[in-house]
Amino acid sequence: MMQESVQGLSAAATLEVWEQGAGRHPLDQALLLLRYACPDQPFEAMCEWTIGQRDAHLLALRRQTIGDRIETYAECPGCRNGLEFQLSCDALLSSAATSGKTWTTVEQDGRAWELRGPNSRDLALAISAADPEQARRVILSRCVRGGAEDAAEVWRGADETALAGRLSELDPLAEVLIDLQCEQCGQQWQASFDIVTFFWNELHARSRRLLQEVDLLARTYGWTEGEVLRLSEQRRGLYVEMAQS
Ligand SMILES: [Zn+2]
């Protein structure tokens, strides 16, 4: 993996990404972010990263842009009590798949299958399916091969739930589940954490704050948007304080 080469988003890049991705599907927002995170990677190749590989790069981008610590919350399914909890980008990255192989052979139902983790193209096809059942079949038909026989025929009749489970094992970061326990009623449950939605919401809030700062500093000092955005975070913050005092 090449998360080390990921550069954080500058203030100007944050606004560009936010403007281009607003209102688009999270699959598109994720790919847009990757173009900024990894400008040297061909776009076609990024579309074929597994969802876990994609999210590993997004976690690295989030760490470089905002920091390692993620503060989030979930609602207890038992008593609706809100529970705040913290995650670390680094800790999540340590559970990323280490294998760079595309196809992996696994044993299931007494036979060998070739599996690969679903990527952005697979998901783009699956979201246009009529229902979740059909979506799962779209994924399986693209990501499971039954060895030498005709793949499309082979996986039918197999234990599809088990095969889908084997797919997620291959790419642990594709679905992040956090074990939680409610402080009020003691219920234990698993909450899913989606870096795309979470990071996008953060960038939305950050963009709004940046524009407010541009507005304030432009009116106070007569600077252009470009000039304000080129200031370091620290300097911009100090000027904002002075302009407000
Ligand atoms: Zn509870």
py3Dmol code that shows the C-alpha trace and the ligand (Angstrom):
import py3Dmol

protein = """\
ATOM      1  CA  MET A   1       0.000   0.000   0.000  1.00  0.00           C
ATOM      2  CA  MET A   2       1.121   3.550  -0.603  1.00  0.00           C
ATOM      3  CA  GLN A   3      -0.733   5.437   2.118  1.00  0.00           C
ATOM      4  CA  GLU A   4       2.570   7.019   3.158  1.00  0.00           C
ATOM      5  CA  SER A   5       2.627   9.110  -0.015  1.00  0.00           C
ATOM      6  CA  VAL A   6      -0.809  10.589   0.674  1.00  0.00           C
ATOM      7  CA  GLN A   7      -0.725  14.394   0.990  1.00  0.00           C
ATOM      8  CA  GLY A   8      -3.232  16.247   3.159  1.00  0.00           C
ATOM      9  CA  LEU A   9      -5.763  18.578   1.516  1.00  0.00           C
ATOM     10  CA  SER A  10      -4.804  22.264   1.509  1.00  0.00           C
ATOM     11  CA  ALA A  11      -7.467  24.867   2.279  1.00  0.00           C
ATOM     12  CA  ALA A  12      -7.899  25.575  -1.454  1.00  0.00           C
ATOM     13  CA  ALA A  13      -8.089  21.850  -2.303  1.00  0.00           C
ATOM     14  CA  THR A  14     -10.667  21.292   0.436  1.00  0.00           C
ATOM     15  CA  LEU A  15     -12.939  23.885  -1.173  1.00  0.00           C
ATOM     16  CA  GLU A  16     -12.383  22.471  -4.675  1.00  0.00           C
ATOM     17  CA  VAL A  17     -13.235  18.920  -3.596  1.00  0.00           C
ATOM     18  CA  TRP A  18     -16.267  20.044  -1.644  1.00  0.00           C
ATOM     19  CA  GLU A  19     -17.575  22.092  -4.561  1.00  0.00           C
ATOM     20  CA  GLN A  20     -17.082  19.306  -7.112  1.00  0.00           C
ATOM     21  CA  GLY A  21     -18.479  16.537  -4.931  1.00  0.00           C
ATOM     22  CA  ALA A  22     -21.448  18.242  -3.262  1.00  0.00           C
ATOM     23  CA  GLY A  23     -24.637  16.255  -3.748  1.00  0.00           C
ATOM     24  CA  ARG A  24     -22.901  13.369  -5.535  1.00  0.00           C
ATOM     25  CA  HIS A  25     -23.045   9.700  -4.546  1.00  0.00           C
ATOM     26  CA  PRO A  26     -20.521   8.679  -1.841  1.00  0.00           C
ATOM     27  CA  LEU A  27     -18.860   6.324  -4.364  1.00  0.00           C
ATOM     28  CA  ASP A  28     -18.074   9.353  -6.546  1.00  0.00           C
ATOM     29  CA  GLN A  29     -17.075  11.478  -3.561  1.00  0.00           C
ATOM     30  CA  ALA A  30     -14.610   8.779  -2.493  1.00  0.00           C
ATOM     31  CA  LEU A  31     -12.999   8.625  -5.951  1.00  0.00           C
ATOM     32  CA  LEU A  32     -12.830  12.404  -6.116  1.00  0.00           C
ATOM     33  CA  LEU A  33     -10.998  12.470  -2.777  1.00  0.00           C
ATOM     34  CA  LEU A  34      -8.587   9.787  -4.007  1.00  0.00           C
ATOM     35  CA  ARG A  35      -7.680  11.917  -7.038  1.00  0.00           C
ATOM     36  CA  TYR A  36      -6.508  14.602  -4.636  1.00  0.00           C
ATOM     37  CA  ALA A  37      -4.958  12.125  -2.201  1.00  0.00           C
ATOM     38  CA  CYS A  38      -2.950  10.295  -4.854  1.00  0.00           C
ATOM     39  CA  PRO A  39      -2.434  12.613  -7.849  1.00  0.00           C
ATOM     40  CA  ASP A  40       0.169  10.286  -9.357  1.00  0.00           C
ATOM     41  CA  GLN A  41      -2.108   7.245  -9.470  1.00  0.00           C
ATOM     42  CA  PRO A  42      -4.010   6.548 -12.711  1.00  0.00           C
ATOM     43  CA  PHE A  43      -7.739   7.005 -12.129  1.00  0.00           C
ATOM     44  CA  GLU A  44      -8.551   3.628 -13.748  1.00  0.00           C
ATOM     45  CA  ALA A  45      -6.317   1.847 -11.233  1.00  0.00           C
ATOM     46  CA  MET A  46      -7.962   3.607  -8.262  1.00  0.00           C
ATOM     47  CA  CYS A  47     -11.388   2.440  -9.476  1.00  0.00           C
ATOM     48  CA  GLU A  48     -10.080  -1.113  -9.174  1.00  0.00           C
ATOM     49  CA  TRP A  49      -8.756  -0.804  -5.635  1.00  0.00           C
ATOM     50  CA  THR A  50     -10.830  -2.894  -3.259  1.00  0.00           C
ATOM     51  CA  ILE A  51     -13.111  -0.886  -0.981  1.00  0.00           C
ATOM     52  CA  GLY A  52     -10.707  -1.645   1.880  1.00  0.00           C
ATOM     53  CA  GLN A  53      -7.744  -0.304  -0.131  1.00  0.00           C
ATOM     54  CA  ARG A  54      -9.781   2.748  -1.102  1.00  0.00           C
ATOM     55  CA  ASP A  55     -10.739   3.410   2.509  1.00  0.00           C
ATOM     56  CA  ALA A  56      -7.158   2.911   3.718  1.00  0.00           C
ATOM     57  CA  HIS A  57      -6.117   5.800   1.452  1.00  0.00           C
ATOM     58  CA  LEU A  58      -9.045   7.898   2.668  1.00  0.00           C
ATOM     59  CA  LEU A  59      -8.070   7.243   6.291  1.00  0.00           C
ATOM     60  CA  ALA A  60      -4.517   8.315   5.470  1.00  0.00           C
ATOM     61  CA  LEU A  61      -5.860  11.440   3.735  1.00  0.00           C
ATOM     62  CA  ARG A  62      -8.034  12.236   6.751  1.00  0.00           C
ATOM     63  CA  ARG A  63      -5.062  11.789   9.092  1.00  0.00           C
ATOM     64  CA  GLN A  64      -2.890  14.102   6.955  1.00  0.00           C
ATOM     65  CA  THR A  65      -5.639  16.711   6.590  1.00  0.00           C
ATOM     66  CA  ILE A  66      -7.277  16.854  10.026  1.00  0.00           C
ATOM     67  CA  GLY A  67      -5.385  14.498  12.331  1.00  0.00           C
ATOM     68  CA  ASP A  68      -5.357  10.924  13.587  1.00  0.00           C
ATOM     69  CA  ARG A  69      -8.107  11.069  16.189  1.00  0.00           C
ATOM     70  CA  ILE A  70     -11.733  10.616  15.144  1.00  0.00           C
ATOM     71  CA  GLU A  71     -14.469  11.578  17.587  1.00  0.00           C
ATOM     72  CA  THR A  72     -17.846  10.173  16.699  1.00  0.00           C
ATOM     73  CA  TYR A  73     -20.972   8.800  18.306  1.00  0.00           C
ATOM     74  CA  ALA A  74     -23.631   6.122  17.956  1.00  0.00           C
ATOM     75  CA  GLU A  75     -27.118   5.704  19.319  1.00  0.00           C
ATOM     76  CA  CYS A  76     -27.843   2.713  21.572  1.00  0.00           C
ATOM     77  CA  PRO A  77     -30.353   0.437  19.762  1.00  0.00           C
ATOM     78  CA  GLY A  78     -31.847  -0.457  23.166  1.00  0.00           C
ATOM     79  CA  CYS A  79     -32.495   2.853  24.922  1.00  0.00           C
ATOM     80  CA  ARG A  80     -31.571   5.477  22.260  1.00  0.00           C
ATOM     81  CA  ASN A  81     -28.912   6.912  24.534  1.00  0.00           C
ATOM     82  CA  GLY A  82     -26.150   8.637  22.565  1.00  0.00           C
ATOM     83  CA  LEU A  83     -22.655   7.230  23.072  1.00  0.00           C
ATOM     84  CA  GLU A  84     -19.539   9.160  22.116  1.00  0.00           C
ATOM     85  CA  PHE A  85     -16.465   7.167  21.185  1.00  0.00           C
ATOM     86  CA  GLN A  86     -13.054   7.703  19.665  1.00  0.00           C
ATOM     87  CA  LEU A  87     -11.214   5.985  16.839  1.00  0.00           C
ATOM     88  CA  SER A  88      -7.709   6.359  15.492  1.00  0.00           C
ATOM     89  CA  CYS A  89      -6.903   6.409  11.765  1.00  0.00           C
ATOM     90  CA  ASP A  90      -3.618   4.617  12.495  1.00  0.00           C
ATOM     91  CA  ALA A  91      -5.335   1.880  14.499  1.00  0.00           C
ATOM     92  CA  LEU A  92      -7.902   1.348  11.747  1.00  0.00           C
ATOM     93  CA  LEU A  93      -5.148   1.286   9.122  1.00  0.00           C
ATOM     94  CA  SER A  94      -3.387  -1.501  11.002  1.00  0.00           C
ATOM     95  CA  SER A  95      -6.331  -3.805  10.219  1.00  0.00           C
ATOM     96  CA  ALA A  96      -6.088  -3.193   6.454  1.00  0.00           C
ATOM     97  CA  ALA A  97      -5.536  -6.240   4.235  1.00  0.00           C
ATOM     98  CA  THR A  98      -1.855  -6.874   3.713  1.00  0.00           C
ATOM     99  CA  SER A  99      -2.186  -9.067   0.638  1.00  0.00           C
ATOM    100  CA  GLY A 100      -1.771  -7.222  -2.625  1.00  0.00           C
ATOM    101  CA  LYS A 101      -3.122 -10.203  -4.585  1.00  0.00           C
ATOM    102  CA  THR A 102      -6.262  -9.642  -6.631  1.00  0.00           C
ATOM    103  CA  TRP A 103      -7.633 -13.205  -6.627  1.00  0.00           C
ATOM    104  CA  THR A 104      -7.375 -15.461  -3.574  1.00  0.00           C
ATOM    105  CA  THR A 105      -8.360 -19.128  -3.381  1.00  0.00           C
ATOM    106  CA  VAL A 106     -10.551 -20.195  -0.438  1.00  0.00           C
ATOM    107  CA  GLU A 107     -12.264 -23.458   0.562  1.00  0.00           C
ATOM    108  CA  GLN A 108     -16.035 -23.275   0.974  1.00  0.00           C
ATOM    109  CA  ASP A 109     -18.673 -26.057   0.791  1.00  0.00           C
ATOM    110  CA  GLY A 110     -15.911 -28.603   0.173  1.00  0.00           C
ATOM    111  CA  ARG A 111     -14.552 -26.954  -2.948  1.00  0.00           C
ATOM    112  CA  ALA A 112     -12.125 -24.268  -4.010  1.00  0.00           C
ATOM    113  CA  TRP A 113     -13.279 -20.788  -5.018  1.00  0.00           C
ATOM    114  CA  GLU A 114     -11.391 -17.830  -6.333  1.00  0.00           C
ATOM    115  CA  LEU A 115     -12.430 -14.577  -4.694  1.00  0.00           C
ATOM    116  CA  ARG A 116     -11.439 -10.950  -4.974  1.00  0.00           C
ATOM    117  CA  GLY A 117     -12.523  -8.021  -2.770  1.00  0.00           C
ATOM    118  CA  PRO A 118     -15.220  -5.822  -4.392  1.00  0.00           C
ATOM    119  CA  ASN A 119     -14.006  -2.509  -5.827  1.00  0.00           C
ATOM    120  CA  SER A 120     -15.646   0.816  -6.747  1.00  0.00           C
ATOM    121  CA  ARG A 121     -16.728  -0.458 -10.181  1.00  0.00           C
ATOM    122  CA  ASP A 122     -18.444  -3.497  -8.637  1.00  0.00           C
ATOM    123  CA  LEU A 123     -20.282  -1.269  -6.155  1.00  0.00           C
ATOM    124  CA  ALA A 124     -21.314   1.180  -8.862  1.00  0.00           C
ATOM    125  CA  LEU A 125     -23.033  -1.703 -10.670  1.00  0.00           C
ATOM    126  CA  ALA A 126     -24.536  -3.074  -7.462  1.00  0.00           C
ATOM    127  CA  ILE A 127     -26.173   0.227  -6.446  1.00  0.00           C
ATOM    128  CA  SER A 128     -28.227   0.217  -9.626  1.00  0.00           C
ATOM    129  CA  ALA A 129     -29.678  -3.221  -8.739  1.00  0.00           C
ATOM    130  CA  ALA A 130     -33.382  -3.424  -7.901  1.00  0.00           C
ATOM    131  CA  ASP A 131     -32.961  -4.691  -4.308  1.00  0.00           C
ATOM    132  CA  PRO A 132     -30.239  -5.758  -1.828  1.00  0.00           C
ATOM    133  CA  GLU A 133     -30.574  -9.420  -2.873  1.00  0.00           C
ATOM    134  CA  GLN A 134     -29.916  -8.604  -6.510  1.00  0.00           C
ATOM    135  CA  ALA A 135     -27.097  -6.263  -5.483  1.00  0.00           C
ATOM    136  CA  ARG A 136     -25.417  -9.113  -3.595  1.00  0.00           C
ATOM    137  CA  ARG A 137     -25.702 -11.324  -6.671  1.00  0.00           C
ATOM    138  CA  VAL A 138     -24.123  -8.647  -8.840  1.00  0.00           C
ATOM    139  CA  ILE A 139     -21.157  -8.536  -6.437  1.00  0.00           C
ATOM    140  CA  LEU A 140     -20.858 -12.323  -6.221  1.00  0.00           C
ATOM    141  CA  SER A 141     -21.054 -12.789  -9.992  1.00  0.00           C
ATOM    142  CA  ARG A 142     -18.157 -10.359 -10.445  1.00  0.00           C
ATOM    143  CA  CYS A 143     -16.002 -11.283  -7.457  1.00  0.00           C
ATOM    144  CA  VAL A 144     -16.346 -15.076  -7.196  1.00  0.00           C
ATOM    145  CA  ARG A 145     -14.991 -17.615  -9.695  1.00  0.00           C
ATOM    146  CA  GLY A 146     -15.484 -21.342  -9.407  1.00  0.00           C
ATOM    147  CA  GLY A 147     -12.153 -22.450 -10.782  1.00  0.00           C
ATOM    148  CA  ALA A 148     -12.097 -23.976 -14.267  1.00  0.00           C
ATOM    149  CA  GLU A 149     -15.863 -24.300 -14.719  1.00  0.00           C
ATOM    150  CA  ASP A 150     -18.196 -21.649 -16.056  1.00  0.00           C
ATOM    151  CA  ALA A 151     -18.233 -19.179 -13.160  1.00  0.00           C
ATOM    152  CA  ALA A 152     -21.731 -17.810 -13.770  1.00  0.00           C
ATOM    153  CA  GLU A 153     -23.232 -21.301 -13.366  1.00  0.00           C
ATOM    154  CA  VAL A 154     -20.956 -22.537 -10.618  1.00  0.00           C
ATOM    155  CA  TRP A 155     -21.728 -20.140  -7.782  1.00  0.00           C
ATOM    156  CA  ARG A 156     -25.480 -20.541  -8.139  1.00  0.00           C
ATOM    157  CA  GLY A 157     -26.772 -22.943  -5.520  1.00  0.00           C
ATOM    158  CA  ALA A 158     -23.687 -22.402  -3.382  1.00  0.00           C
ATOM    159  CA  ASP A 159     -24.052 -20.938   0.093  1.00  0.00           C
ATOM    160  CA  GLU A 160     -24.138 -17.301  -1.031  1.00  0.00           C
ATOM    161  CA  THR A 161     -24.170 -15.888   2.490  1.00  0.00           C
ATOM    162  CA  ALA A 162     -21.045 -17.865   3.355  1.00  0.00           C
ATOM    163  CA  LEU A 163     -19.325 -16.720   0.159  1.00  0.00           C
ATOM    164  CA  ALA A 164     -20.259 -13.101   0.877  1.00  0.00           C
ATOM    165  CA  GLY A 165     -18.766 -13.585   4.361  1.00  0.00           C
ATOM    166  CA  ARG A 166     -15.539 -14.912   2.854  1.00  0.00           C
ATOM    167  CA  LEU A 167     -15.380 -11.816   0.641  1.00  0.00           C
ATOM    168  CA  SER A 168     -15.488  -9.516   3.673  1.00  0.00           C
ATOM    169  CA  GLU A 169     -12.766 -11.535   5.407  1.00  0.00           C
ATOM    170  CA  LEU A 170     -10.496 -10.859   2.433  1.00  0.00           C
ATOM    171  CA  ASP A 171     -10.868  -7.114   2.811  1.00  0.00           C
ATOM    172  CA  PRO A 172     -11.380  -6.351   6.527  1.00  0.00           C
ATOM    173  CA  LEU A 173     -11.287  -2.565   6.148  1.00  0.00           C
ATOM    174  CA  ALA A 174     -14.185  -2.624   3.653  1.00  0.00           C
ATOM    175  CA  GLU A 175     -16.644  -2.747   6.538  1.00  0.00           C
ATOM    176  CA  VAL A 176     -15.468  -1.316   9.865  1.00  0.00           C
ATOM    177  CA  LEU A 177     -17.533  -2.572  12.811  1.00  0.00           C
ATOM    178  CA  ILE A 178     -16.919  -1.166  16.277  1.00  0.00           C
ATOM    179  CA  ASP A 179     -17.895  -3.093  19.430  1.00  0.00           C
ATOM    180  CA  LEU A 180     -19.811  -0.791  21.762  1.00  0.00           C
ATOM    181  CA  GLN A 181     -21.536  -1.088  25.112  1.00  0.00           C
ATOM    182  CA  CYS A 182     -24.189   1.347  26.358  1.00  0.00           C
ATOM    183  CA  GLU A 183     -23.321   3.146  29.593  1.00  0.00           C
ATOM    184  CA  GLN A 184     -27.005   3.500  30.472  1.00  0.00           C
ATOM    185  CA  CYS A 185     -28.581   0.092  29.842  1.00  0.00           C
ATOM    186  CA  GLY A 186     -25.547  -2.120  29.283  1.00  0.00           C
ATOM    187  CA  GLN A 187     -26.563  -3.298  25.813  1.00  0.00           C
ATOM    188  CA  GLN A 188     -23.728  -4.447  23.566  1.00  0.00           C
ATOM    189  CA  TRP A 189     -23.807  -3.908  19.821  1.00  0.00           C
ATOM    190  CA  GLN A 190     -21.682  -3.257  16.772  1.00  0.00           C
ATOM    191  CA  ALA A 191     -21.774   0.112  15.052  1.00  0.00           C
ATOM    192  CA  SER A 192     -20.442   0.479  11.531  1.00  0.00           C
ATOM    193  CA  PHE A 193     -18.059   3.310  10.734  1.00  0.00           C
ATOM    194  CA  ASP A 194     -17.914   4.642   7.181  1.00  0.00           C
ATOM    195  CA  ILE A 195     -14.903   6.865   6.524  1.00  0.00           C
ATOM    196  CA  VAL A 196     -16.350   8.259   3.281  1.00  0.00           C
ATOM    197  CA  THR A 197     -19.495   9.730   4.883  1.00  0.00           C
ATOM    198  CA  PHE A 198     -17.699  10.772   8.043  1.00  0.00           C
ATOM    199  CA  PHE A 199     -14.816  12.535   6.275  1.00  0.00           C
ATOM    200  CA  TRP A 200     -17.129  14.126   3.722  1.00  0.00           C
ATOM    201  CA  ASN A 201     -19.228  15.646   6.519  1.00  0.00           C
ATOM    202  CA  GLU A 202     -16.063  16.990   8.121  1.00  0.00           C
ATOM    203  CA  LEU A 203     -14.945  18.533   4.831  1.00  0.00           C
ATOM    204  CA  HIS A 204     -18.382  20.090   4.414  1.00  0.00           C
ATOM    205  CA  ALA A 205     -18.101  21.760   7.838  1.00  0.00           C
ATOM    206  CA  ARG A 206     -14.494  22.766   7.152  1.00  0.00           C
ATOM    207  CA  SER A 207     -15.434  24.330   3.815  1.00  0.00           C
ATOM    208  CA  ARG A 208     -18.179  26.411   5.378  1.00  0.00           C
ATOM    209  CA  ARG A 209     -15.803  27.615   8.073  1.00  0.00           C
ATOM    210  CA  LEU A 210     -13.135  28.480   5.471  1.00  0.00           C
ATOM    211  CA  LEU A 211     -15.609  30.526   3.449  1.00  0.00           C
ATOM    212  CA  GLN A 212     -16.690  32.409   6.568  1.00  0.00           C
ATOM    213  CA  GLU A 213     -13.041  33.168   7.287  1.00  0.00           C
ATOM    214  CA  VAL A 214     -12.475  34.336   3.706  1.00  0.00           C
ATOM    215  CA  ASP A 215     -15.537  36.560   4.010  1.00  0.00           C
ATOM    216  CA  LEU A 216     -14.358  38.090   7.290  1.00  0.00           C
ATOM    217  CA  LEU A 217     -10.742  38.652   6.218  1.00  0.00           C
ATOM    218  CA  ALA A 218     -11.695  39.940   2.771  1.00  0.00           C
ATOM    219  CA  ARG A 219     -13.980  42.531   4.349  1.00  0.00           C
ATOM    220  CA  THR A 220     -11.507  43.454   7.073  1.00  0.00           C
ATOM    221  CA  TYR A 221      -8.237  43.585   5.143  1.00  0.00           C
ATOM    222  CA  GLY A 222      -9.351  43.659   1.516  1.00  0.00           C
ATOM    223  CA  TRP A 223      -7.549  40.397   0.674  1.00  0.00           C
ATOM    224  CA  THR A 224      -8.695  38.128  -2.159  1.00  0.00           C
ATOM    225  CA  GLU A 225     -10.013  34.588  -1.623  1.00  0.00           C
ATOM    226  CA  GLY A 226      -6.777  33.176  -3.017  1.00  0.00           C
ATOM    227  CA  GLU A 227      -4.681  35.253  -0.642  1.00  0.00           C
ATOM    228  CA  VAL A 228      -6.691  34.172   2.399  1.00  0.00           C
ATOM    229  CA  LEU A 229      -6.577  30.489   1.420  1.00  0.00           C
ATOM    230  CA  ARG A 230      -2.820  30.604   0.926  1.00  0.00           C
ATOM    231  CA  LEU A 231      -2.297  31.634   4.563  1.00  0.00           C
ATOM    232  CA  SER A 232      -1.268  28.830   6.902  1.00  0.00           C
ATOM    233  CA  GLU A 233      -3.987  27.534   9.224  1.00  0.00           C
ATOM    234  CA  GLN A 234      -2.186  29.177  12.147  1.00  0.00           C
ATOM    235  CA  ARG A 235      -1.870  32.628  10.555  1.00  0.00           C
ATOM    236  CA  ARG A 236      -5.411  32.580   9.229  1.00  0.00           C
ATOM    237  CA  GLY A 237      -6.673  31.697  12.702  1.00  0.00           C
ATOM    238  CA  LEU A 238      -4.761  34.599  14.281  1.00  0.00           C
ATOM    239  CA  TYR A 239      -6.013  37.114  11.710  1.00  0.00           C
ATOM    240  CA  VAL A 240      -9.557  35.860  12.251  1.00  0.00           C
ATOM    241  CA  GLU A 241      -9.143  36.452  16.008  1.00  0.00           C
ATOM    242  CA  MET A 242      -7.810  39.962  15.391  1.00  0.00           C
ATOM    243  CA  ALA A 243     -10.554  40.789  12.911  1.00  0.00           C
ATOM    244  CA  GLN A 244     -13.165  39.683  15.435  1.00  0.00           C
ATOM    245  CA  SER A 245     -11.696  41.605  18.377  1.00  0.00           C
TER     246      SER A 245
END
"""
ligand_1 = """\
1
ZN
Zn -28.732 1.732 26.068
"""
view = py3Dmol.view(width=600, height=400)
view.addModel(protein, "pdb")
view.setStyle({"model": 0}, {"cartoon": {"style": "trace"}})
view.addModel(ligand_1, "xyz")
view.setStyle({"model": 1}, {"stick": {}})
view.zoomTo()
view.show()
